[in-house]
Amino acid sequence: MGHREDLLDGAVRCLYEKGYARTTARDIVAASGTNLGSIGYHYGSTQALLNAALGKAIDDWGGQLAQALTASPGAQLTGLARFEAYWTNVLDTMAAHRPVLMASFDAVLQMDHAPELHRMLAEGMQDARKLWAQVFHQIDAAVEREKAHQLGSFYQALLSGLIAQWLIDPEHAPSGRDLAEALRMIAADLS
């Protein structure tokens, strides 16, 4: 592995240990075993490296979430049972990824001062919407753009809200069962 990859891996470790806003260039150098000059040479700035690390960490977690839906026992389930199993799996991953979830909230607070970060987060949100539509409903966003956007936005809003509730008060955050029951009640009220 070269300095570029070492820096990225070190920055991801720093996100888990210190968060986005509190990680410094010196922290990344110490974690990666590289030198300060390598950051500028390979990434242009510490912020660009942190953005890349945050993107990688979020992508890694997003990949785990997608696998949780397709590879878990819930993959054989349908309807609300599948919905419940998936959100239970999502909640099960949150403890291990809490630092990245916190770092993503740090990044959101910084994005107004960092256009590149704002663009990265917005693009990531678009990709996530497409992924949720594909994973939950097998909808190809290239074929059914509006439908994929609407369904993906629903799941992304649910995920963002669940993350916020879990980070603030994990003891009282909803379970997968709570979410499924709420969806059942909402659907009954609408019919």
C-alpha positions in Angstrom: 0.0 0.0 0.0 1.2 3.5 -0.8 1.0 6.8 1.1 -2.3 7.7 -0.6 -4.0 4.5 0.7 -2.3 4.8 4.0 -3.5 8.3 4.4 -7.1 7.3 3.6 -7.1 4.4 6.0 -5.5 6.6 8.7 -8.1 9.3 8.1 -11.0 6.7 8.4 -9.5 5.5 11.7 -9.4 9.1 12.9 -13.0 9.6 12.0 -13.9 6.7 14.2 -11.7 7.9 17.0 -12.1 11.7 16.9 -14.9 12.6 14.5 -14.8 14.9 11.5 -14.5 18.3 13.1 -11.8 17.3 15.6 -9.4 15.4 13.4 -6.3 17.3 12.5 -3.6 16.7 9.8 -1.2 15.6 12.6 -3.7 13.0 13.8 -4.0 11.6 10.3 -0.2 11.5 9.9 0.2 9.7 13.2 -2.5 7.2 12.3 -1.2 6.5 8.8 2.6 6.5 9.5 3.1 9.0 6.7 4.1 12.7 6.7 2.4 16.1 6.5 3.6 16.7 3.0 1.9 13.5 1.8 -1.6 15.0 2.5 -1.1 17.9 0.2 0.6 15.9 -2.5 -2.1 13.2 -2.6 -5.2 15.0 -1.6 -4.5 18.7 -1.9 -5.7 19.5 1.7 -6.6 17.9 5.0 -10.3 18.7 4.3 -10.2 16.9 1.0 -8.7 13.9 2.7 -11.3 14.0 5.4 -14.0 14.3 2.8 -12.7 11.2 1.0 -12.4 9.3 4.3 -16.0 10.2 5.3 -17.2 9.2 1.8 -15.4 5.9 2.1 -16.7 5.2 5.6 -20.3 6.0 4.7 -20.0 4.0 1.5 -18.7 1.0 3.5 -21.6 1.3 6.0 -24.1 1.8 3.1 -22.8 -1.4 1.5 -23.3 -3.3 4.7 -26.9 -2.0 4.9 -27.7 -3.1 1.4 -26.2 -6.5 2.1 -28.2 -6.7 5.3 -31.4 -6.6 3.2 -30.4 -9.1 0.6 -28.3 -11.5 2.7 -30.2 -11.8 5.9 -33.0 -14.2 6.8 -35.2 -11.2 6.1 -34.4 -11.5 2.4 -36.9 -14.5 2.2 -39.6 -12.4 4.0 -42.1 -10.2 2.3 -44.0 -7.1 3.2 -43.9 -5.7 6.7 -41.9 -8.7 8.0 -39.1 -7.9 5.6 -39.3 -4.2 6.4 -39.0 -5.0 10.2 -36.1 -7.4 9.7 -34.2 -4.9 7.6 -34.6 -2.1 10.1 -33.6 -4.4 12.9 -30.4 -5.2 11.0 -29.8 -1.5 10.4 -30.1 -0.8 14.1 -27.8 -3.7 14.9 -25.0 -2.0 12.8 -25.3 1.4 14.4 -23.3 0.6 17.5 -20.2 -0.4 15.5 -20.6 2.6 13.2 -21.6 5.2 15.8 -18.4 7.3 15.2 -19.0 7.5 11.5 -22.6 8.5 12.1 -21.5 11.2 14.4 -18.8 12.3 11.9 -21.5 12.6 9.2 -23.5 14.9 11.5 -20.2 16.9 12.1 -19.8 17.1 8.3 -23.4 18.4 7.8 -22.6 21.2 10.2 -19.5 22.1 8.2 -20.9 21.9 4.7 -22.0 25.5 4.4 -18.3 26.5 4.6 -17.1 23.7 2.4 -18.7 23.5 -1.0 -16.8 20.3 -2.0 -18.2 18.6 1.2 -21.7 19.9 0.4 -21.5 18.5 -3.1 -20.2 15.2 -1.9 -23.0 14.8 0.7 -25.6 15.8 -1.8 -24.3 13.3 -4.4 -24.1 10.6 -1.7 -27.7 11.3 -0.8 -28.8 10.9 -4.5 -26.9 7.6 -4.7 -28.5 6.4 -1.5 -32.0 7.2 -2.8 -31.3 5.1 -5.9 -29.9 2.3 -3.8 -32.9 2.1 -1.4 -35.3 2.0 -4.4 -33.3 -0.8 -6.0 -32.8 -2.8 -2.8 -36.3 -2.5 -1.4 -38.4 -2.5 -4.6 -36.1 -3.6 -7.4 -36.6 -0.2 -9.2 -34.0 0.9 -11.6 -33.6 4.7 -11.2 -32.5 5.0 -14.9 -35.8 3.5 -16.0 -38.2 4.9 -13.4 -36.5 8.0 -12.2 -39.4 9.7 -10.4 -40.6 6.6 -8.7 -37.0 5.7 -7.5 -36.6 9.3 -6.2 -39.8 9.2 -4.2 -39.3 5.8 -2.7 -35.6 6.3 -2.1 -36.3 9.7 -0.4 -38.8 8.0 1.9 -36.2 5.4 3.0 -33.5 8.0 3.3 -35.7 10.2 5.4 -36.5 7.2 7.6 -32.8 6.3 7.9 -31.7 9.9 8.7 -34.4 10.3 11.3 -33.6 6.9 12.8 -29.9 7.8 13.0 -30.7 11.1 14.8 -33.0 9.4 17.3 -30.5 6.6 17.9 -27.5 9.0 18.4 -29.4 11.3 20.8 -31.3 8.7 22.8 -30.5 5.1 21.8 -32.4 3.6 24.7 -35.7 5.1 23.4 -35.1 5.0 19.7 -37.6 2.9 17.7 -36.9 -0.8 17.0 -37.5 -2.4 13.7 -40.7 -3.8 15.1 -41.8 -0.2 16.2 -41.2 1.1 12.6 -43.1 -1.8 11.0 -46.1 -1.3 13.4 -46.1 2.4 12.8 -46.1 1.8 9.0 -49.0 -0.6 9.4 -51.0 2.0 11.4 -50.2 4.7 8.8 -51.3 2.5 6.0 -54.5 1.6 7.8 -55.3 5.2 8.4 -54.8 6.1 4.7 -57.0 3.3 3.3 
